[in-house]
Amino acid sequence: MDPAVTDDGQVESRIVPIAVTGSIATDHLMRFPGRFAEQLLADQLDRISLSFLVDDLVIRRGGAAANICYGLGRLGLRPVLVGAVGEDFADYRSWLDRNGVDTNSVYVSEIAHTARFVCTTDDDLCQIASFYPGAMSDARLIELRPIADRLGSLDLVLISPNDPEAMLRHTDECRERSIPFAADPSQQLARMDGPQIRRLVDGAAWLLCNEYEKSLLESKTGWSDTQVLQRVGVRITTHGADGVAIEAVGQAPIRVPVVPARVTPDPTGVGDAFRAGFFAGRAWELSLERSAQLGCLLATLALETIGTQEYETVPAELVKRLSETYGADAAAQIAAHLSTA
């Protein structure tokens, strides 16, 4: 994401393609009016059998890659969505197209439905979820080279949760073709073993995890905190209400607080929104801190909204909330790019 120089010698920002690989799904979101913790008996967990009567059900567009692309598109970029879907994707595709997403590299399965995420959230914002992969399993058939050829180049490939074999294939191809990539294994850490995770992470320009996933990654790989950091360019760890930590070898850690939420109806998609804001900031060549601040703002917007692709990005409102949390200077630096989003 280096600056380009025009014919008259002026430096201008150069936005080059970002491909986001990962799941594309429909989300079936439910709300349980109580606390899961009160229904779980520690001495009975080996034979747990529970059914939760929920208050409501909403069906939304989702999937990690699609959520991230939605946020990037809303901010004025043109992200390239890379994933596999079923023939039931037509309406979803139109929605993404209208919100600035390039869907021309989405693979359509002839036999499987688009993946489904079924999630119940309790009053503590704890979640119990299941994910049916469906057509997502065909993502392992997708090659990145034709996508790069179509676009002329790829500045970054964000490898978000997906079919594990697809994640490994995309990571290997990025290394082979010297394409910078971001490792975002997230919930697939529970599915993959140590050697697979090491293969996903090693050489990543960016590594993104939440606090629990960071510990799980270290446990499964056998790598220490320091060893992980030595294998990636920048490590970003989200800490929920405690904000975000950014680390790189030889640099002082950066901590960015969250943007206070006005309401918290549903946390689904918060991490995806953060990634969209953060990588939009990096595409605009903002600093790590400013990029994380934009990411935190989008994360809060997602937290305040039911559905992972329902939040709005009105520039004036974004600037107002950035200023309230991070100050006028931060808001002004980010606003220079929001004005054209």
C-alpha positions in Angstrom: 0.0 0.0 0.0 2.7 2.4 -1.0 2.0 5.9 -2.3 1.9 6.5 -6.1 3.3 9.6 -7.9 1.3 11.3 -10.5 2.7 12.9 -13.7 2.9 16.3 -12.1 5.0 14.9 -9.2 2.2 14.9 -6.6 1.9 11.9 -4.2 -1.5 10.3 -4.1 -2.9 7.4 -2.2 -3.0 4.2 -4.3 -5.8 1.7 -3.5 -5.0 -1.7 -4.9 -7.0 -4.9 -4.7 -7.7 -6.6 -1.3 -9.0 -10.2 -1.6 -10.9 -11.5 1.3 -11.2 -15.3 1.4 -13.5 -17.1 3.9 -17.0 -18.1 4.7 -20.1 -16.8 3.1 -23.2 -17.7 5.0 -26.7 -16.9 6.2 -26.9 -16.2 10.0 -29.9 -17.5 12.0 -29.7 -15.4 15.2 -31.7 -16.1 18.3 -31.8 -14.5 21.8 -32.1 -16.5 25.1 -33.6 -14.4 27.9 -31.3 -15.7 30.6 -27.7 -16.8 31.3 -26.2 -20.0 29.8 -23.9 -20.2 32.9 -27.0 -20.8 35.1 -28.0 -23.8 33.0 -24.7 -25.6 32.9 -23.9 -28.0 35.7 -20.1 -28.6 36.1 -20.5 -32.2 37.2 -22.9 -33.0 34.3 -21.0 -31.6 31.3 -20.1 -35.0 30.0 -23.7 -35.8 29.3 -25.2 -32.3 28.6 -28.5 -32.2 26.9 -30.2 -28.8 26.8 -32.8 -27.0 24.8 -33.2 -23.2 25.1 -36.5 -21.6 24.4 -35.6 -18.4 22.7 -37.5 -15.1 22.3 -36.9 -14.3 18.7 -35.3 -15.4 15.5 -33.8 -13.2 12.7 -32.2 -14.4 9.6 -29.3 -12.2 8.3 -26.6 -12.3 5.7 -23.3 -13.3 7.2 -20.1 -15.3 6.9 -16.7 -13.9 7.9 -15.4 -13.0 4.4 -18.7 -11.4 3.3 -19.0 -9.4 6.6 -15.5 -8.1 6.1 -16.1 -7.2 2.5 -19.4 -5.4 3.4 -17.5 -3.1 5.8 -14.7 -2.4 3.3 -17.3 -1.7 0.6 -19.2 0.6 2.9 -16.0 2.6 3.4 -15.5 3.1 -0.3 -13.1 0.4 -1.2 -13.7 -2.4 -3.7 -12.9 -5.6 -1.9 -12.8 -8.9 -3.8 -14.9 -11.6 -2.1 -13.4 -15.1 -2.5 -15.4 -18.1 -1.3 -17.9 -20.8 -2.3 -21.7 -20.6 -2.2 -24.8 -22.5 -3.4 -27.1 -21.5 -6.2 -29.3 -19.8 -3.6 -26.7 -16.9 -3.5 -28.4 -14.7 -6.1 -30.1 -12.2 -3.8 -27.1 -12.1 -1.5 -24.8 -11.4 -4.4 -27.0 -8.5 -5.5 -26.9 -7.0 -1.9 -23.1 -7.2 -1.8 -22.7 -5.8 -5.3 -24.9 -2.8 -4.3 -22.6 -2.3 -1.3 -19.3 -2.1 -3.3 -18.1 -5.7 -3.2 -16.6 -7.4 -6.2 -18.3 -10.8 -6.3 -16.9 -12.0 -9.6 -14.6 -14.5 -8.0 -17.2 -16.3 -5.9 -17.4 -20.0 -6.7 -20.9 -21.4 -7.1 -21.5 -25.0 -6.2 -24.1 -27.0 -8.2 -25.0 -29.4 -5.4 -24.7 -27.7 -2.0 -26.5 -24.8 -0.3 -24.7 -21.7 1.0 -23.3 -22.2 4.5 -25.5 -21.5 7.5 -24.5 -20.1 10.9 -27.0 -20.8 13.8 -26.3 -18.8 17.0 -28.0 -18.2 20.3 -26.9 -15.3 22.5 -27.8 -14.9 26.2 -28.1 -11.9 28.4 -24.4 -11.9 29.1 -23.7 -11.8 25.4 -22.3 -15.3 25.6 -23.0 -17.4 22.6 -23.7 -21.1 21.6 -23.5 -21.6 17.9 -23.2 -24.2 15.1 -22.0 -23.8 11.6 -23.0 -25.9 8.6 -20.4 -25.5 5.9 -22.5 -26.6 2.9 -20.9 -25.2 -0.3 -18.1 -23.7 1.7 -16.3 -27.0 1.4 -15.8 -26.3 -2.3 -13.7 -23.3 -1.4 -10.7 -25.6 -1.5 -11.1 -25.7 -5.3 -10.5 -22.0 -5.7 -7.1 -20.8 -7.0 -5.9 -17.3 -6.4 -3.8 -16.9 -9.6 -6.8 -16.3 -12.0 -8.1 -13.7 -9.5 -4.8 -11.9 -9.4 -4.6 -12.0 -13.2 -8.0 -10.6 -13.6 -7.2 -7.7 -11.3 -3.6 -7.1 -12.4 -2.3 -7.7 -8.9 -3.3 -8.4 -5.3 -2.0 -6.1 -2.6 -3.2 -8.3 0.3 -5.1 -11.6 0.8 -7.0 -11.8 4.0 -7.4 -15.5 4.9 -10.4 -15.6 7.3 -12.2 -18.6 8.7 -13.2 -21.0 5.9 -12.9 -24.6 4.8 -9.6 -25.6 6.5 -8.2 -27.1 3.3 -9.1 -23.9 1.5 -7.3 -21.8 4.1 -4.2 -23.9 3.8 -4.3 -23.8 0.0 -4.7 -20.0 -0.1 -1.9 -19.5 2.5 0.5 -21.7 0.5 -0.3 -20.0 -2.7 0.3 -16.5 -1.2 3.7 -17.7 0.0 4.5 -19.2 -3.4 3.5 -16.0 -5.3 4.9 -13.6 -2.7 1.5 -12.0 -2.0 1.3 -10.5 1.5 -1.4 -12.3 3.5 -3.2 -11.8 6.8 -3.8 -14.9 8.9 -7.2 -14.8 10.6 -7.9 -18.4 11.7 -10.4 -17.4 14.5 -12.9 -20.1 15.2 -11.2 -22.6 12.9 -8.4 -22.9 15.5 -10.6 -25.4 17.4 -10.8 -27.6 14.3 -7.2 -27.5 13.2 -4.1 -29.2 14.7 -0.8 -27.7 15.5 1.0 -28.4 12.2 -1.9 -26.9 10.3 -2.0 -23.8 12.4 1.8 -23.3 12.1 1.4 -23.6 8.3 -1.3 -20.9 8.4 0.5 -18.5 10.5 4.2 -18.7 9.4 5.2 -15.7 7.3 1.9 -13.8 7.6 2.1 -10.1 7.3 -0.7 -9.8 9.8 -2.0 -12.2 12.5 -5.4 -11.5 14.0 -6.9 -13.3 17.0 -8.9 -12.5 20.1 -7.4 -13.0 23.5 -8.6 -16.6 23.9 -7.6 -17.6 20.4 -4.1 -16.2 21.0 -3.7 -18.6 23.9 -5.2 -21.5 22.0 -2.9 -20.8 19.0 0.2 -20.9 21.3 -1.0 -24.1 23.0 -1.6 -25.9 19.8 1.5 -24.8 17.9 3.8 -25.2 20.9 5.2 -21.7 20.1 5.7 -19.1 22.8 4.3 -15.6 22.7 7.7 -14.4 21.5 8.1 -17.2 18.9 4.7 -16.4 17.3 5.6 -12.7 17.1 8.8 -13.5 15.4 7.0 -15.4 12.6 4.6 -12.7 11.6 4.9 -9.0 10.6 2.3 -7.5 13.0 0.1 -9.3 15.6 -3.3 -7.8 16.4 -5.1 -9.2 19.5 -8.6 -8.0 20.3 -9.6 -7.9 24.0 -13.3 -7.3 23.9 -14.3 -4.4 26.0 -10.6 -3.8 26.8 -9.8 -2.8 23.3 -7.1 -3.9 20.9 -3.3 -4.6 21.3 -1.0 -4.3 18.3 2.5 -5.8 18.5 5.5 -6.1 16.2 9.1 -7.1 16.8 11.2 -4.0 17.7 8.2 -1.7 18.2 6.5 -0.6 21.3 3.0 -2.2 21.7 0.0 -0.1 20.8 -3.2 -0.2 22.8 -6.4 1.2 21.4 -9.6 1.5 23.5 -13.0 0.6 22.2 -15.6 3.2 21.1 -18.3 3.1 23.8 -21.5 1.3 22.7 -24.8 3.0 23.1 -26.7 -0.4 23.0 -25.5 -4.0 22.7 -28.3 -6.1 21.1 -26.0 -8.6 19.5 -22.2 -9.1 19.3 -22.2 -11.3 16.1 -19.8 -9.9 13.5 -18.0 -7.5 15.7 -14.6 -9.0 14.9 -15.3 -8.9 11.2 -16.3 -5.3 11.3 -13.0 -4.5 13.2 -11.0 -6.1 10.4 -12.9 -4.2 7.7 -12.1 -0.9 9.4 -8.6 -1.7 10.2 -7.6 -2.8 6.7 -9.5 0.1 5.2 -7.2 2.3 7.3 -4.2 0.5 6.1 -5.3 0.8 2.5 -5.5 4.5 3.0 -2.0 4.4 4.5 -3.1 5.5 8.0 -1.0 4.5 10.9 -1.5 1.3 12.9 -3.2 3.3 15.7 -5.5 5.2 13.4 -6.4 2.1 11.5 -7.2 0.3 14.7 -9.4 3.2 15.9 -11.4 3.0 12.7 -11.7 -0.7 13.2 -12.9 -0.3 16.8 -15.5 2.2 15.6 -16.9 -0.2 13.0 -16.8 -3.0 15.6 -19.0 -0.9 17.9 -21.4 -0.1 15.0 -21.8 -3.8 14.4 -22.3 -4.4 18.2 -25.1 -1.8 18.2 -26.9 -3.4 15.3 -28.7 -6.8 15.0 -27.2 -8.4 11.9 -23.6 -8.4 10.7 -24.3 -6.3 7.6 -26.9 -3.8 8.8 -24.8 -1.0 10.3 -24.5 2.3 8.5 -21.3 4.3 7.7 -22.5 7.9 7.5 -19.3 10.0 7.4 -20.5 12.8 9.7 -21.6 10.3 12.3 -18.3 8.4 12.1 -16.3 11.5 12.5 -18.4 12.6 15.5 -17.9 9.3 17.3 -14.2 9.1 16.5 -13.7 12.6 17.9 -15.6 11.8 21.1 -13.4 8.7 21.8 -10.0 9.4 20.2 -9.9 13.2 19.9 -10.1 15.8 17.1 -6.7 15.0 15.5 -7.6 11.3 15.1 -11.0 12.1 13.7 -9.5 14.6 11.2 -6.9 12.2 9.9 -9.5 9.5 9.3 -12.2 12.0 8.0 -10.0 12.9 5.1 -10.7 9.5 3.6 -14.2 9.1 4.8 -15.3 12.1 2.9 -14.8 10.2 -0.4 -16.2 6.9 0.9 
